[in-house]
Amino acid sequence: METKKEITLDDLASLIQGLDTKIDLTTKTLEEKIEATAKTLGAKIDSSTEELATMTQKQFLKLEQKVDATQKDVARIDATVNNIQTNLNKKVDKIDHHTLDYRVEKLEEKFA
């Protein structure tokens, strides 16, 4: 035996209102989850940006130290080269002076 149920327009209206309420609740829940996710992602992006900036700054500081060390090395090399040039000039002057003295002595001996 089948029982027949009649559904009235009021019953349909209440079902639709119940569905609308559930849809509204689901929509609000989804919107809240989306906002929470967006905030979390925003915080992660900000954190990642700060970490990247910190790492970049550390690398620049290391690079600056290396450049400073290199400049000190270059300054030492320049000082050494200048010292070598000065010593070489002194030795060349001594050699020229001694050679000239030797020649003068030989000429004096020859013409004396």
GROMACS elastic network, one bead per residue, 0.5 to 0.9 nm:
[ bonds ]
;  ai    aj funct       b0    kb
    7    10     6  0.80947   500
    7    11     6  0.60715   500
    7    12     6  0.71188   500
    8    11     6  0.51697   500
    8    12     6  0.64925   500
    8    13     6  0.86751   500
    9    12     6  0.50109   500
    9    13     6  0.60315   500
    9    14     6  0.85799   500
   10    14     6  0.61414   500
   10    15     6  0.85553   500
   11    14     6  0.52095   500
   11    15     6  0.62337   500
   11    16     6  0.86789   500
   12    15     6  0.50353   500
   12    16     6  0.61536   500
   12    17     6  0.85665   500
   13    16     6  0.50975   500
   13    17     6  0.61213   500
   13    18     6  0.85574   500
   14    18     6  0.60904   500
   14    19     6  0.85832   500
   15    18     6  0.50472   500
   15    19     6  0.62344   500
   15    20     6  0.86202   500
   16    20     6  0.60873   500
   16    21     6  0.85637   500
   17    21     6  0.61496   500
   17    22     6  0.86065   500
   18    21     6  0.50915   500
   18    22     6  0.62489   500
   18    23     6  0.85988   500
   19    22     6  0.50079   500
   19    23     6  0.60305   500
   19    24     6  0.84927   500
   20    24     6  0.60486   500
   20    25     6  0.85084   500
   21    24     6  0.50946   500
   21    25     6  0.61234   500
   21    26     6  0.85451   500
   22    25     6  0.50611   500
   22    26     6  0.60518   500
   22    27     6  0.84601   500
   23    26     6  0.50577   500
   23    27     6  0.59685   500
   23    28     6  0.85188   500
   24    27     6  0.50333   500
   24    28     6  0.61244   500
   24    29     6  0.85295   500
   25    28     6  0.51607   500
   25    29     6  0.61192   500
   25    30     6  0.85865   500
   26    29     6  0.50386   500
   26    30     6  0.60930   500
   26    31     6  0.85153   500
   27    30     6  0.51263   500
   27    31     6  0.60738   500
   27    32     6  0.85671   500
   28    31     6  0.50241   500
   28    32     6  0.61030   500
   28    33     6  0.85632   500
   29    32     6  0.51404   500
   29    33     6  0.62095   500
   29    34     6  0.86100   500
   30    33     6  0.50326   500
   30    34     6  0.60726   500
   30    35     6  0.85711   500
   31    34     6  0.50261   500
   31    35     6  0.61386   500
   31    36     6  0.85669   500
   32    35     6  0.51075   500
   32    36     6  0.61120   500
   32    37     6  0.85139   500
   33    36     6  0.50732   500
   33    37     6  0.60502   500
   33    38     6  0.84910   500
   34    37     6  0.50653   500
   34    38     6  0.60476   500
   34    39     6  0.86015   500
   35    39     6  0.61665   500
   35    40     6  0.85676   500
   36    39     6  0.51315   500
   36    40     6  0.61616   500
   36    41     6  0.85786   500
   37    40     6  0.50177   500
   37    41     6  0.60347   500
   37    42     6  0.84065   500
   38    41     6  0.50804   500
   38    42     6  0.59629   500
   38    43     6  0.85351   500
   39    43     6  0.61280   500
   39    44     6  0.85695   500
   40    43     6  0.51233   500
   40    44     6  0.61817   500
   40    45     6  0.85928   500
   41    45     6  0.60381   500
   41    46     6  0.85109   500
   42    45     6  0.50895   500
   42    46     6  0.61510   500
   42    47     6  0.85392   500
   43    46     6  0.50863   500
   43    47     6  0.60725   500
   43    48     6  0.85095   500
   44    48     6  0.59780   500
   44    49     6  0.84363   500
   45    48     6  0.50236   500
   45    49     6  0.60158   500
   45    50     6  0.85675   500
   46    49     6  0.50624   500
   46    50     6  0.62359   500
   46    51     6  0.86401   500
   47    50     6  0.51545   500
   47    51     6  0.61894   500
   47    52     6  0.85893   500
   48    51     6  0.50113   500
   48    52     6  0.60487   500
   48    53     6  0.85086   500
   49    52     6  0.50765   500
   49    53     6  0.61127   500
   49    54     6  0.85623   500
   50    53     6  0.50271   500
   50    54     6  0.60990   500
   50    55     6  0.85964   500
   51    54     6  0.50452   500
   51    55     6  0.61410   500
   51    56     6  0.85150   500
   52    55     6  0.51344   500
   52    56     6  0.60618   500
   52    57     6  0.85283   500
   53    56     6  0.50838   500
   53    57     6  0.60919   500
   53    58     6  0.86199   500
   54    57     6  0.51148   500
   54    58     6  0.62085   500
   54    59     6  0.86728   500
   55    58     6  0.51244   500
   55    59     6  0.62395   500
   55    60     6  0.86725   500
   56    59     6  0.51307   500
   56    60     6  0.62050   500
   56    61     6  0.86524   500
   57    60     6  0.50777   500
   57    61     6  0.61896   500
   57    62     6  0.86601   500
   58    61     6  0.50985   500
   58    62     6  0.62486   500
   58    63     6  0.85830   500
   59    62     6  0.50696   500
   59    63     6  0.60797   500
   59    64     6  0.85022   500
   60    64     6  0.60018   500
   60    65     6  0.85989   500
   61    65     6  0.62467   500
   61    66     6  0.86615   500
   62    65     6  0.51118   500
   62    66     6  0.62874   500
   62    67     6  0.86645   500
   63    66     6  0.50403   500
   63    67     6  0.61385   500
   63    68     6  0.85689   500
   64    67     6  0.50357   500
   64    68     6  0.61062   500
   64    69     6  0.85566   500
   65    68     6  0.50535   500
   65    69     6  0.61273   500
   65    70     6  0.85224   500
   66    69     6  0.50555   500
   66    70     6  0.60718   500
   66    71     6  0.85533   500
   67    71     6  0.60784   500
   67    72     6  0.86010   500
   68    71     6  0.50561   500
   68    72     6  0.62485   500
   68    73     6  0.86389   500
   69    72     6  0.50981   500
   69    73     6  0.62338   500
   69    74     6  0.86483   500
   70    74     6  0.61290   500
   70    75     6  0.85518   500
   71    75     6  0.61100   500
   71    76     6  0.86097   500
   72    76     6  0.62029   500
   72    77     6  0.85913   500
   73    76     6  0.50852   500
   73    77     6  0.61466   500
   73    78     6  0.85679   500
   74    77     6  0.50042   500
   74    78     6  0.60742   500
   74    79     6  0.85525   500
   75    78     6  0.50493   500
   75    79     6  0.61588   500
   75    80     6  0.85876   500
   76    79     6  0.50477   500
   76    80     6  0.61226   500
   76    81     6  0.85747   500
   77    80     6  0.50156   500
   77    81     6  0.60835   500
   77    82     6  0.85139   500
   78    81     6  0.50739   500
   78    82     6  0.60706   500
   78    83     6  0.84879   500
   79    82     6  0.50983   500
   79    83     6  0.60818   500
   79    84     6  0.85688   500
   80    84     6  0.60997   500
   80    85     6  0.85526   500
   81    84     6  0.50088   500
   81    85     6  0.60926   500
   81    86     6  0.85364   500
   82    85     6  0.50270   500
   82    86     6  0.61008   500
   82    87     6  0.85891   500
   83    86     6  0.50773   500
   83    87     6  0.61535   500
   83    88     6  0.84605   500
   84    87     6  0.51377   500
   84    88     6  0.59645   500
   84    89     6  0.85027   500
   85    89     6  0.60461   500
   85    90     6  0.85870   500
   86    89     6  0.51436   500
   86    90     6  0.62934   500
   86    91     6  0.87338   500
   87    90     6  0.50853   500
   87    91     6  0.62419   500
   87    92     6  0.86302   500
   88    91     6  0.50889   500
   88    92     6  0.60950   500
   88    93     6  0.85295   500
   89    92     6  0.50886   500
   89    93     6  0.61113   500
   89    94     6  0.86059   500
   90    93     6  0.51276   500
   90    94     6  0.62322   500
   90    95     6  0.86423   500
   91    94     6  0.50015   500
   91    95     6  0.60610   500
   91    96     6  0.85086   500
   92    95     6  0.50189   500
   92    96     6  0.60314   500
   92    97     6  0.83968   500
   93    96     6  0.51359   500
   93    97     6  0.59854   500
   93    98     6  0.85048   500
   94    98     6  0.59609   500
   94    99     6  0.83350   500
   95    98     6  0.51579   500
   95    99     6  0.59101   500
   95   100     6  0.83931   500
   96    99     6  0.50919   500
   96   100     6  0.60092   500
   96   101     6  0.85307   500
   97   100     6  0.51217   500
   97   101     6  0.61193   500
   97   102     6  0.85396   500
   98   102     6  0.59976   500
   98   103     6  0.85399   500
   99   102     6  0.50361   500
   99   103     6  0.62046   500
   99   104     6  0.86284   500
  100   103     6  0.51203   500
  100   104     6  0.61753   500
  100   105     6  0.85852   500
  101   104     6  0.50853   500
  101   105     6  0.60932   500
  101   106     6  0.86007   500
  102   105     6  0.51054   500
  102   106     6  0.62003   500
  102   107     6  0.86178   500
  103   106     6  0.50858   500
  103   107     6  0.61266   500
  103   108     6  0.85195   500
  104   107     6  0.50565   500
  104   108     6  0.60558   500
  104   109     6  0.85210   500
  105   108     6  0.50479   500
  105   109     6  0.61051   500
  105   110     6  0.85191   500
  106   109     6  0.50416   500
  106   110     6  0.60586   500
  106   111     6  0.86102   500
  107   111     6  0.60679   500
  107   112     6  0.81818   500
  108   111     6  0.52726   500
  108   112     6  0.55763   500
  109   112     6  0.52180   500
